[in-house]
Amino acid sequence: MNQIIVALDVDSRAEALNLVNQLKGRVGLFKIGSQLFTSEGPEFVREIVAQGEKVFLDLKFHDIPNTVTKAVLAAAALGVSMLTLHTGGGLKMMSAAANALKQRPDTQERPQLLGVTVLTSMADADLAQVGVNVAVASQVNRLARLAEEAGLDGVVASPSELALLRGRLGRAMKIVTPGIRPAGSEVNDQSRIATPAAALQAGADYLVIGRPITASSDPAASLERILSEL
């Protein structure tokens, strides 16, 4: 199922490889985020890519345009298929990174550059605490439109904003959706969630699924149950 991204939110190479070996060839991409990247570094990304698997490098770059541009190019050189930056970094930052990727001289396939809008753990009250006094949906819409203007390939947004974004963004813009919880799963620290089937129906292009698969005693069987829901 190419639309499923499995989040390798574990501490070590051994744990991550165990999951990859059980699930490879059955999902679209494996997500490597801050936890695993900090533990194992770029070499582990290269190792997974060398196995023929696609990697979604979710480091959510957020810095001045020059720094983010260089980080994005370094990530692309690892052979990843997707990577993220924070849309809150602004139009100049996003545009610089997108343009640099498009102008790469090498022959590697260009990774999709995605803008993270509002984290799925946040609700209206959380935005207000950091001085953003609008509803989550309004902020997500504003940031997604900015990402489109900057030339990004897509955005990361929760299930709650899918219908809104799908109606307002061009069809070429991809929407990657975390906060996916199969029926009966624990919510954990997510605020804005949906089942896999509901998220796809609402317009998601990719589903990021972590603990419902990776924390299971049988990850492969858990994946199969999710696929059966779809």
Secondary structure, DSSP 8 states (H G I E B T S, - for coil): -TTEEEE---SSHHHHHHHHHHHTTSSSEEEEEHHHHHHH-HHHHHHHHHTT--EEEEEEE-S-HHHHHHHHHHHHHTT-SEEEEEGGG-HHHHHHHHHHHHT--S-S---EEEEE-S-TT--HHHHHHTT--S-HHHHHHHHHHHHHHHT-SEEE--GGGHHHHHHHS-TTSEEEE--B--TT---TT-SS-B-HHHHHHHT-SEEEE-HHHHTSSSHHHHHHHHHHH-
